Amino acid sequence: MNRRRFLTISAAFAATPALGHSHSWQGRAFGAEVAITLFGPDEAVQAALHRTQRIVREMEQRFSLFLPSSELVRLNRQGHLRPSAPLRRLFGLADTAHRMTGGLFDPTVQPVWRAMAAGDDPEGAFDLVGWGRLSFDMDRIRLAPGQALTFNGIAQGFATDAVADALARAGFQNALVNIGEYRATGGDWRLGVEDPQYGLLATRRLNRGAIATSSPLATPLGGGGHIVHPTRQPRWSTVSVEADSAAMADALSTALVLADMPLIRQVRQAAGVRRVTLVDWQGDLTSL
């Protein structure tokens, strides 16, 4: 199971002779559709798209719950692991998001997901949740007994950043990367923010930076939404976060679905967070 994102491209900037032709690649990663669009000479673009596809596959081999051989699946199975450098970086970002949101972002909810997806009572699985119960450093990650992780609320953004950074280093300054979250390296991209109940409610322009959107009811789970927490219920129908980093936009949009307004205002003031858009259960939109 995977979150669906209710961000769609409503319009993209037109190609000009200086930019060259538009090129796109579409595929699947982390159990969802992904797409990369960029401008440039044909030969350079094809080489860049080939490199970015390799990056996407590498990210899947690290963080996907859909691949039995992935680093994350092995960690969940064994309960401990010597992490790769990318996994250490992802853990650091997850820890930052956990602290920024007062514990609302917590990847240890995977046992709850698993129980609810199987139609089982998740009450016992909630007892296993707790980011503070695991330990990690440069050399070893250790989960508490019975724990398992899901990075579905941050890994797609992490992969988006990896691809966007690689394209920027290669000189592509007019690219849009969508690996569950969106990040632009430049250009003038227009995206629509949609709610699963109320449809298109806003449009956003993206030049540089990222945007991620989470909606609990986008993926029904166990009679409710797919964003779960031991002590909180979703407060918002949709949350969209614009930030410098797609990984942080991803994590924060997930967690802030559960947050009250004082915490959301606090997170909005954090470095790298540009805007937070909220849709309540009545379909009213608030932008901070």
N, C-alpha and C positions, 0 to 999 in steps of 0.2 A: 504494500500500500504506500502511496506517496501523496503529498500535498499537491493540489492543483493551485496554480497561481492565477488570479483574476486580473492580470495585467496583459493587455493586448496592444499591439502596435496599431494605432488608428491611422497614422500617416507617417511616412518617412521623407526626409528631404530628397529632392530630385538630384540626379547625377548631373554634373557639369563637365565640360571638356577637361577642366583642370583635375577633377577627381577621377575621371575615367568611368568605366562601367561598374554597375552594381553587381556584386557576386554574393551568393548565399549558399550556405551549407545547412542542411537539416538532417537530424538523426535522432537517436534516443540515448539518454543517459540517466542514471538514477531512476529508472522506471518511468521517465516522462520524455516528452518531445523537447528537443533543443534546437537552436538555430544561431547562426553567425552570419552577419551581413557586413560587407566592407567594400570599399572602393579602391581601385588602383589598376595598374597594368595587369593583364591577364596572367602572365607568367609568374609575377611576384605574388599575386593573390592566390593562385593555385598552390604555390609552395607554402604560403602562410596558412592556408586552410588545412593543408596536410599536417603541418606542425601542430596546429590547434586541436585537430582530431586526436593526435597522439596524447596531448595534454589531457583531454577529456577522458580518454580511456585510462590513463594513469590515475586520474582522480577517482574514477570508478573502482579501480583495483585497490585503492586505499580505503574509500569511505562508503561504498555501496552496501546496502543490506540485501541486494538482489544477487550478488555474486558470492557463492560459497567460499571462494578463495580470497576474498578481500581482506585487507588488514583489519577492518572493523569487525567482520564476522569472526575472524580468528580470535580477536580480543574477547568478544562476547563468549565464544566457545571455551576458551582456555581460562579466562578470568585474569590473565596477565599477559604482558607483551613488552618486548623491547621496541619502542616506537621508531618509525622512520622520521626523518626531518619534517616532512609535510604533516604527519600526524601530530608531532609535537607543536607545530605552529597552530594547527586547528584546535588542539586542546587549550593553548594559551588564549586564543580568541573566544572559545566557549567559556573559559573561566572569566574573562573580562565581561562578556555578556551576562553571565550569571550574577556577577557582582553589581553591574550597572542596573539590573532589573530586580534587585533584592531577592534573588533566587527564583524568579519566575521562569527564566530560561534554564532548563534542566534536562540535559540529554539522557539522564538515567530513567526516563519514563518508558523506555522500550518494553519492559515487562508488562506494563499496563496496556500499551498498544497491543502487544501479543495476546494478552488475555481477552481484550475486547474484540479483537479481530476474530478470535476463535469462538466468540460467543460465551466465554466463561465469565464468572464473577471476578472483577478486577480488584476487589477489596484487599486481598492478601498481597497482590502485586504492588499496591500503593506503599506498602511497608518497605519495599525495596528501593524506593525513590530517594535520592539524596546525593547531590553532586559532592557534598562535603565528606561523604563516606569513602570515596575512592581516593587513591593517591597517584600522583604522576610527577615525574621529573625527567631529566634528560635521558636517563637510562632505563626506566621501567614505569609502566602503567599497571596498577593493580586495582581491580574492582572488588568491592565488598561481596561476600557470598550471595549468590542469586542475582546480582546486578547484571544489567546489559544496557548498552548504549544505542541510541539512534542519533545520527547527525543530520537527519532530514531537515532540520530547522536551521542549518548553517553550511552544510557541505556543498550544496548547490551554489550558494553564494561564494564560497571559497573557490570552487572550480571556475565560476564566472570571473572572479578576480584574476586567477592564474592565466586564463586565456586572454583577458583584456590587457593585462600587463605585458604578455608576450607580444601581442599585436602592436601595442604602443612602442615597445622596444624595437620592433621591426619597422617602425615608421608609419604605421597605419593610424592616422589621426582622425579617421571618419568611419569608425566601426561600431557596431552594436552587437553585443554578446548576450545571448539568452540561454542560460543553463538553469532554468527554473527561476532565476532572478535576472534583471537587466542591468547591464553596465555599458556606458558609452565611452569611447576614447576621444570623442569630438563629434562635430556635426550638429545637426538640429533635428532631433528625433521627437516625435509626438506620440505619447502613449496614453491609453485610456485606463482609468481605474474603475473596475467593475465589482459589484457586489453580487453574490450568487442569488440573492432574493430580489434586489432592486435594480439590477442591471448597471449600465454605464452611468456613473455619477460625476466624474471629473476627468479632465485631461491634464497631462503634465508634459512639459518640454524637458528633454534630457540632452544636455550638451556634453558634460563630463560628470562622472559620478554614477551612482547606482540607485535603483529603486526596487523594492520588494514589497509584496502584498500577501497578507495571510487572511483567510476567512475560515472560521471553524467549520461552517456547514458546507464548505466546498467539497469535503470528503466526509460523508456521514460515517460514524463509527459508534457501534454499541448503542444506537438510539439517540446519539447526540453528535457533537462535533469531534474532529480528530485532534484538536489541541487540548491536552489534558494536563492536570496538575493535582497533587494530593489534596490541596486545601482551597483551590480557586476554581471558579467556573468562568467561562468566557463572558466578558462584559461588553464586547463589541462584535458586531457582525463582520466587519472588515477593518483591518489596519494596514496602512501603506506607509513605509518609511523610506525617505530619500536620504542617502548618506554618501560619504566618499567611497566607502567600501561596500561591495555587494555582500560580503560575509556578514558584516555587522548589520546592514539593512535587513538581511534575511533573519538573523537571530532576533533582532529587536522587534520586527514585525510579528514574529511568532509570540514572543513573550508579552508584548503590550496588548495583545488580544485579552489578556487576563488582568490588565493593570487598571487601577483607578486613575483619575485625572491628575492628582498631585504627583504620582510617580511618572506619568507620561510627560508632564511639564518638566520634571527634573531630567529625564532622559533627553528630552528635546534640547536642553541646554548643553549637553555633552559635546565635546569636540568631535567634529566629523559628521554630526547629525544635522541635516539641512531642513527637513520638514517631516511632520507626522500628520497623516490624514486619517481621520476616524469616521467610521460609519456605525451609528448605533442601531439597535434592533428595530427602530421605527423608520430607518432609512435616512435619518438626518445626518448630514456631513459636517464635520468640524476639521479645520486645517490649522495646525500650529506651526 
